[in-house]
Structures are given as C-alpha cells and as structure tokens.
Amino acid sequence: MVIFVRSYIADLDARLGKYFKALDTAGLSWRFIGWNKTGAAAAPDSRCDYFERRARLGAGWSNAAALLLWNLYILRQLVRHRARAQVVHAVDLDCALACWLFCALFRRRLVFDIYDKYTAVRNIGGWPGRILDALERRLALGAPLTLLASEERLAQHGIPAGRGNVLVLENVPHVDMPEPAPSPARPPWKIGYFGVLEARHRGLEDLLVVCAGRDDVELHVAGYGALQEDFAAAARRHANVFFHGPMPSEQGLALMADTDIIAACYYPSVSNHAYASPNKYYEHLMLGRALVTTSDTPPGRRVQAHGTGWALPPGADALRQWLAGLTGPAVRQAGAQARALWRQRYASYFQEYYCGVYVARIRALLKRGGA
C-alpha cells in the first residue's frame, strides 16, 4: 500500500487526485494522511485520516507548535498502518522528515514530492533557512524517488540533471469533462480564479480592488485561504463579484470553463515564483481559455511565447491598463491558441506520465518496500 501525506485537504489538491486516480486504475491500494487546517474537508472518506487541529494558512512561525503536533500525528498514523504501508509518498518538507524517520525505522520506501521549495514560499532566511534548505536537498538526493513539478526546479534545489531517483511530473490536469465551447469573449469580461486565496504575493488583492464595481467585468472566485472573507464580503457589496467558496477540482474547473480569462499571477516578492509551475497554466490550455499572469515567470514566458494570454508587471495599475485594452478578438485568439497547444502537447500526458511512468516507479518500489 502507498500512504500519501500532505498538510492539506485531499479533495482540494488536484495533483494528489491524479496520483489517486492513477493508482486506482492500476489496482494499487493507497491511504491519505492530511491536515484539516480550516475544517473545510469534505465528507469522511474511509481512506483518509485527518489531523483536526485548526491553523491559519500562511501564518509561518506562529504555527510552529501545531506543526510539531502535526508531525507527531503523522508518525502515529504511519505506525498504526505499518503492517500494510510499503511506500510513503510525502509532500513537501513539513511532512517529509517524519515520513523519512518512519521509513528509516521500519525499512519502508520514501517518495519525496516537492510541490514548492519550503523556505522560498515561507520567506524563511538566515541560518534557519540554510538548515532547512540543506535538509530538503539531502532528502531529495537520498530518497528512492523524488518528484518535481518542472525541469526548472532542478536548479532551484541544487539537484544535478539526470539523477535516476528524480522524476519530473508536470502539473497537467486530468478531468472527465466535455471539451468546453469557445468563449464568447465579450463584455462584461468574465475573469476567474480557482485556488488558494493567499493574502499577498499572488495579486489577488489587486485583482479584487481593480475589478470590484466595474460594469465591464465579472469576477468569479473559488477557493479558500486568508482572503476568503474578503472575497465573500466583496461579493455581498458588489454585483459583479461572485465568491463560490471552496470547491473540489472538477467543480472548480467547470467554473473556470465558464469564464473568458483565467487569472494566475505570481509576484516576484516570493522568490519561489521564479520557478512557478502552476496547475493554472495547464488548466487554461485544457479549457481553451486565455490566461493573465505575471511577466518574467515561467508561465509568463510561456503565454508570451505561445500567444495564449498576457504577462503583466505586478500591481493594480498594470491590471487596470490591461483591462482598458482588452478586445474580443484578442481574448478569442488567446483561448484558441491555448486549446491548440493542449491538443498538441498535453492531451495524453496523464496516461503517459502518471498512469505510465509514475505507476511503474511505484510498482518497482512496492516490490522492494518491506511488509
């Protein structure tokens, strides 16, 4: 059995959902250990165990005590399931140390899945940052299998190219939904965001300020996080702001398919954004919708290279200028280019890499992995 561990909710994590689907298709059993920080987990699932202590997303060191208890919870659950656990798939450093300890003690196999560089997304510097970076890199080099979301992340983590234990799995979506019809692309422009509602660094606060109250824009937002109450309050005050709350992946993507433009900004105030490999980049291709993102980031360079959207400087002024110049033909062309690129490069990615390469590596670890 494979046990996944992440300090998040399984039903709101699209990447985890692809792993689960790939293992189910292959007839391989799995469980999930997660942290229900906000109480937003869906109905109980017999394969999911949740740490129920509440914690504020993005609170940094103020969550230190809760983080310690979370790691103790991980160890307790892993020991509880040790008879069947053969492979432990740990997501990010806040889970990986406890999982590594369990695997070392009970001779199980560790998969270290680095969604994001731990210190970069939390702005941890100085000697604590150097220690955490060294631990993260050591685990990445030593784990039987390490997963990264893009080739650019190799340089970020100081991992040499070509290492046999490292596999790049891009965040390409897989959902069972009909191909969306092309966007009508006429005012009021329907702009959508689906994901974690971070308080800073993602431009969401700027997007809300710029869009609220405009006659030529509808803003549709789904997700949960630090700005959840801000969007809910804005939706009550402004007829053009719609807050849909937390949603599972497929419902959120269906909502985005009903928009003209998907927003996914990555401000340079977080160094990790220089290596961003977001779900939203691939989602805009699959849905055939234009993307507005940030310049000088990986998604920004890609939308510029392929003509699938706009890459803007950070800030509210850039968003205002962009909205003032939007035209229907430009929005429609960007959406059509996005869908064409999806068909060309990514339509079969889930089958080839998640169901194919990833499952093959997991099967190999299961054969070597203990009980």
C-alpha positions as CSV (number, residue, x, y, z in Angstrom):
1,M,0.0,0.0,0.0
2,V,1.1,3.6,-0.7
3,I,0.4,6.2,2.0
4,F,0.3,9.8,0.9
5,V,1.0,12.5,3.5
6,R,0.4,16.3,3.0
7,S,-0.5,19.1,5.3
8,Y,-3.6,19.9,3.2
9,I,-7.0,18.5,2.2
10,A,-7.1,15.7,-0.3
11,D,-10.2,16.7,-2.2
12,L,-8.9,20.2,-2.9
13,D,-5.5,19.0,-4.2
14,A,-5.6,18.3,-7.9
15,R,-2.1,16.8,-8.1
16,L,-3.0,14.3,-5.3
17,G,-6.2,13.4,-7.1
18,K,-4.2,12.4,-10.2
19,Y,-2.0,10.1,-8.1
20,F,-5.1,8.5,-6.6
21,K,-6.7,8.1,-10.0
22,A,-3.5,6.5,-11.5
23,L,-3.2,4.1,-8.6
24,D,-6.9,3.2,-8.7
25,T,-6.6,2.5,-12.4
26,A,-3.6,0.3,-11.8
27,G,-5.3,-1.6,-9.0
28,L,-2.9,-0.4,-6.3
29,S,-4.1,0.5,-2.8
30,W,-3.5,3.8,-1.0
31,R,-4.4,5.9,2.0
32,F,-4.0,9.6,2.8
33,I,-2.9,11.4,5.9
34,G,-3.8,15.1,5.9
35,W,-4.2,18.2,7.9
36,N,-7.7,19.7,8.0
37,K,-6.5,23.2,9.0
38,T,-9.7,25.2,8.3
39,G,-12.3,22.5,8.8
40,A,-13.1,22.5,5.0
41,A,-12.6,18.8,4.4
42,A,-15.5,17.1,2.6
43,A,-17.5,14.2,4.0
44,P,-15.4,11.5,5.7
45,D,-13.5,9.1,3.4
46,S,-12.5,5.7,4.8
47,R,-9.1,6.0,3.1
48,C,-8.3,9.4,4.6
49,D,-7.1,10.3,8.1
50,Y,-7.1,14.0,9.2
51,F,-5.3,15.9,11.8
52,E,-8.1,18.2,13.1
53,R,-6.2,21.0,14.8
54,R,-7.1,24.3,13.3
55,A,-4.3,26.5,11.9
56,R,-4.2,29.7,9.9
57,L,-2.9,29.2,6.3
58,G,0.3,31.2,5.7
59,A,0.8,32.0,9.4
60,G,4.5,31.0,9.4
61,W,6.3,30.6,12.7
62,S,3.1,31.2,14.7
63,N,2.1,27.7,13.6
64,A,5.3,26.1,15.0
65,A,3.6,24.3,17.9
66,A,0.8,23.0,15.6
67,L,3.5,21.9,13.1
68,L,5.2,19.8,15.8
69,L,1.9,18.2,16.8
70,W,1.2,17.5,13.1
71,N,4.4,15.6,12.7
72,L,3.7,13.6,15.8
73,Y,0.3,12.8,14.3
74,I,2.0,11.6,11.0
75,L,4.2,9.3,12.9
76,R,1.4,7.9,15.0
77,Q,-0.7,7.2,11.9
78,L,2.1,5.7,9.9
79,V,2.9,3.3,12.8
80,R,-0.7,2.4,13.1
81,H,-0.7,1.4,9.4
82,R,2.8,-0.1,9.3
83,A,1.6,-3.6,8.6
84,R,0.3,-2.5,5.1
85,A,2.5,0.5,4.4
86,Q,5.2,-0.2,1.9
87,V,5.7,3.2,0.3
88,V,5.2,6.6,1.9
89,H,4.6,9.5,-0.5
90,A,5.4,12.7,1.4
91,V,4.5,16.1,0.0
92,D,6.9,18.9,1.0
93,L,9.3,19.3,3.9
94,D,6.7,19.9,6.6
95,C,5.8,16.2,6.2
96,A,8.9,14.7,4.8
97,L,11.1,14.5,8.0
98,A,8.5,12.5,10.0
99,C,8.0,10.2,6.9
100,W,11.7,9.7,6.5
101,L,12.1,8.8,10.1
102,F,9.3,6.2,9.8
103,C,10.8,4.8,6.6
104,A,14.2,4.6,8.2
105,L,12.9,2.8,11.3
106,F,10.6,0.3,9.6
107,R,12.6,-0.1,6.3
108,R,9.9,1.3,4.0
109,R,10.4,3.3,0.8
110,L,10.1,7.1,0.7
111,V,8.8,9.2,-2.2
112,F,9.6,12.9,-1.6
113,D,7.3,15.1,-3.7
114,I,8.4,18.7,-3.7
115,Y,5.5,20.9,-4.7
116,D,7.4,24.0,-3.6
117,K,10.7,24.9,-2.0
118,Y,9.8,25.2,1.6
119,T,11.9,28.2,2.6
120,A,11.0,30.1,-0.6
121,V,7.3,30.1,-0.2
122,R,7.5,31.0,3.5
123,N,10.3,33.6,3.2
124,I,12.5,31.8,5.7
125,G,16.0,33.2,5.5
126,G,19.2,33.3,7.6
127,W,20.6,30.2,9.3
128,P,17.1,28.6,9.8
129,G,16.6,28.8,6.0
130,R,20.0,27.4,5.3
131,I,19.4,24.4,7.6
132,L,16.0,23.7,6.1
133,D,17.4,24.0,2.5
134,A,20.2,21.6,3.4
135,L,17.7,19.1,4.9
136,E,15.3,19.4,1.9
137,R,18.2,18.8,-0.6
138,R,19.6,15.9,1.4
139,L,16.2,14.2,1.4
140,A,15.7,14.9,-2.3
141,L,19.0,13.4,-3.2
142,G,18.6,10.4,-0.8
143,A,15.0,9.4,-1.4
144,P,14.4,6.3,-3.6
145,L,12.1,8.6,-5.7
146,T,11.9,12.4,-5.7
147,L,9.2,14.2,-7.7
148,L,9.5,17.7,-9.1
149,A,6.9,19.8,-10.9
150,S,9.2,21.2,-13.6
151,E,12.8,20.9,-15.0
152,E,13.5,24.4,-13.7
153,R,13.1,23.2,-10.2
154,L,16.4,21.1,-10.5
155,A,18.5,24.3,-10.4
156,Q,16.4,25.7,-7.6
157,H,17.1,22.8,-5.4
158,G,20.7,22.3,-6.5
159,I,19.9,18.8,-7.9
160,P,22.1,17.7,-10.8
161,A,20.3,16.9,-14.0
162,G,20.0,13.2,-15.0
163,R,19.7,11.7,-11.5
164,G,18.0,8.3,-11.6
165,N,15.9,8.9,-8.5
166,V,14.4,12.2,-9.7
167,L,11.3,12.3,-11.9
168,V,9.7,15.5,-13.3
169,L,5.8,15.3,-13.3
170,E,4.3,18.5,-14.6
171,N,1.0,19.7,-13.1
172,V,-1.1,18.8,-16.1
173,P,-4.8,18.3,-15.2
174,H,-6.9,15.2,-15.8
175,V,-10.7,15.5,-15.5
176,D,-13.6,13.8,-17.2
177,M,-15.4,16.7,-18.7
178,P,-16.5,17.6,-22.2
179,E,-14.4,20.0,-24.3
180,P,-15.6,23.5,-23.4
181,A,-17.1,25.6,-26.2
182,P,-15.0,28.6,-27.2
183,S,-15.5,31.6,-25.0
184,P,-17.9,34.3,-26.4
185,A,-15.4,36.9,-25.2
186,R,-17.4,40.0,-25.0
187,P,-18.0,42.4,-22.1
188,P,-18.6,42.1,-19.3
189,W,-15.4,40.0,-19.3
190,K,-15.7,37.0,-17.0
191,I,-12.4,36.6,-15.1
192,G,-11.9,33.5,-13.0
193,Y,-9.6,32.3,-10.2
194,F,-9.8,28.9,-8.6
195,G,-7.3,28.0,-5.9
196,V,-5.7,29.0,-2.6
197,L,-6.6,32.6,-1.6
198,E,-3.3,33.9,-0.4
199,A,-3.2,37.3,1.3
200,R,-0.1,38.5,-0.6
201,H,2.2,37.8,-3.5
202,R,-0.4,36.3,-5.9
203,G,-2.1,39.6,-6.9
204,L,-5.5,38.5,-5.7
205,E,-5.9,41.6,-3.5
206,D,-5.1,43.8,-6.6
207,L,-7.4,41.8,-8.8
208,L,-10.3,42.4,-6.3
209,V,-9.6,46.1,-6.0
210,V,-9.4,46.6,-9.7
211,C,-12.5,44.5,-10.7
212,A,-14.9,45.3,-7.9
213,G,-17.7,47.6,-9.0
214,R,-16.8,47.7,-12.7
215,D,-19.6,47.4,-15.3
216,D,-17.3,45.7,-17.8
217,V,-16.0,42.8,-15.6
218,E,-17.5,39.9,-13.7
219,L,-15.0,38.3,-11.2
220,H,-15.6,34.7,-10.3
221,V,-13.5,33.3,-7.4
222,A,-13.5,29.9,-5.8
223,G,-11.2,28.5,-3.1
224,Y,-10.2,29.1,0.5
225,G,-7.5,30.7,2.4
226,A,-6.5,34.0,4.0
227,L,-8.6,36.2,1.7
228,Q,-11.7,34.1,1.9
229,E,-13.7,36.6,4.0
230,D,-12.5,39.5,1.9
231,F,-13.9,37.9,-1.3
232,A,-17.1,36.9,0.5
233,A,-17.6,40.5,1.7
234,A,-16.9,41.9,-1.7
235,A,-19.4,39.6,-3.2
236,R,-22.1,41.0,-0.8
237,R,-21.2,44.6,-1.7
238,H,-20.6,44.4,-5.4
239,A,-23.0,42.9,-8.0
240,N,-20.1,41.9,-10.3
241,V,-18.1,39.9,-7.7
242,F,-19.1,36.2,-7.2
243,F,-17.5,34.1,-4.5
244,H,-18.2,30.4,-4.8
245,G,-16.3,29.1,-1.8
246,P,-14.1,26.0,-1.6
247,M,-14.7,23.5,-4.5
248,P,-13.3,20.1,-5.5
249,S,-11.1,20.2,-8.6
250,E,-13.6,19.2,-11.2
251,Q,-16.2,21.7,-10.0
252,G,-13.7,24.4,-9.9
253,L,-12.5,23.6,-13.4
254,A,-16.1,23.6,-14.6
255,L,-16.5,27.1,-13.2
256,M,-13.3,28.3,-14.9
257,A,-14.6,26.8,-18.2
258,D,-17.5,29.3,-18.0
259,T,-15.1,32.3,-17.9
260,D,-13.3,34.2,-20.6
261,I,-10.0,34.6,-18.8
262,I,-8.2,32.8,-16.0
263,A,-6.1,34.8,-13.6
264,A,-2.9,33.3,-12.2
265,C,-0.4,35.9,-11.0
266,Y,2.9,35.2,-9.3
267,Y,4.6,38.3,-7.9
268,P,8.4,38.4,-7.6
269,S,8.1,39.2,-3.9
270,V,8.2,35.4,-3.4
271,S,11.5,34.0,-4.8
272,N,9.8,30.7,-5.5
273,H,7.7,32.3,-8.2
274,A,10.8,32.4,-10.4
275,Y,10.2,28.6,-10.7
276,A,6.4,28.6,-10.8
277,S,4.9,25.5,-12.4
278,P,1.2,26.1,-11.6
279,N,-1.8,24.0,-12.3
280,K,-3.5,27.1,-13.7
281,Y,-1.1,27.3,-16.6
282,Y,-2.0,23.8,-17.8
283,E,-5.7,24.3,-16.9
284,H,-6.0,27.3,-19.2
285,L,-4.6,25.2,-22.0
286,M,-7.1,22.3,-21.3
287,L,-10.1,24.7,-21.1
288,G,-9.1,26.8,-24.1
289,R,-9.2,30.0,-22.0
290,A,-6.9,32.9,-22.1
291,L,-4.5,33.4,-19.1
292,V,-3.4,36.6,-17.4
293,T,-0.3,36.1,-15.4
294,T,3.0,37.8,-14.3
295,S,5.9,38.7,-16.5
296,D,9.4,37.2,-16.0
297,T,8.0,34.0,-14.6
298,P,7.8,30.6,-16.3
299,P,4.0,30.8,-17.0
300,G,4.5,34.4,-18.2
301,R,7.2,33.5,-20.6
302,R,5.2,30.6,-21.9
303,V,2.0,32.6,-22.6
304,Q,4.1,35.2,-24.4
305,A,5.9,32.5,-26.5
306,H,2.7,30.7,-27.5
307,G,0.2,33.6,-27.6
308,T,-2.2,32.1,-25.0
309,G,-2.6,35.2,-22.8
310,W,-0.9,38.2,-21.2
311,A,2.1,38.6,-18.9
312,L,1.9,41.8,-16.8
313,P,4.1,43.6,-14.3
314,P,2.9,43.1,-10.8
315,G,0.4,45.6,-9.3
316,A,-3.1,47.1,-9.7
317,D,-2.0,49.7,-12.3
318,A,-0.9,47.0,-14.8
319,L,-4.2,45.2,-14.3
320,R,-6.2,48.4,-15.0
321,Q,-4.3,49.2,-18.1
322,W,-4.7,45.6,-19.4
323,L,-8.4,45.7,-18.8
324,A,-8.7,49.0,-20.6
325,G,-7.2,47.5,-23.7
326,L,-9.0,44.1,-23.9
327,T,-10.8,43.2,-27.1
328,G,-13.0,40.3,-28.0
329,P,-10.7,39.1,-30.9
330,A,-7.6,39.1,-28.7
331,V,-9.4,37.1,-26.0
332,R,-10.8,34.6,-28.5
333,Q,-7.4,34.1,-30.3
334,A,-5.6,33.5,-27.0
335,G,-8.2,30.9,-26.0
336,A,-7.9,29.1,-29.4
337,Q,-4.1,29.1,-29.2
338,A,-4.3,27.6,-25.7
339,R,-6.6,24.8,-26.8
340,A,-4.4,24.0,-29.8
341,L,-1.3,23.8,-27.6
342,W,-3.2,21.4,-25.2
343,R,-4.0,19.1,-28.1
344,Q,-0.5,19.1,-29.4
345,R,1.5,18.6,-26.2
346,Y,-0.6,17.6,-23.2
347,A,-3.8,15.8,-24.1
348,S,-2.2,12.4,-23.4
349,Y,0.1,13.5,-20.6
350,F,-1.8,11.9,-17.7
351,Q,-1.9,8.5,-19.4
352,E,1.8,8.6,-20.4
353,Y,3.3,10.0,-17.2
354,Y,1.0,9.5,-14.3
355,C,-0.5,6.2,-15.3
356,G,2.6,5.1,-17.1
357,V,5.9,6.3,-15.7
358,Y,4.8,7.2,-12.2
359,V,2.9,4.0,-11.6
360,A,5.8,1.9,-13.0
361,R,8.2,3.6,-10.5
362,I,5.7,2.9,-7.6
363,R,5.4,-0.7,-8.6
364,A,9.2,-1.0,-8.5
365,L,9.3,0.5,-5.0
366,L,6.5,-1.8,-3.8
367,K,8.5,-4.8,-4.8
368,R,11.4,-3.5,-2.7
369,G,9.5,-1.9,0.1
370,G,9.1,-4.2,3.0
371,A,5.9,-5.6,4.6
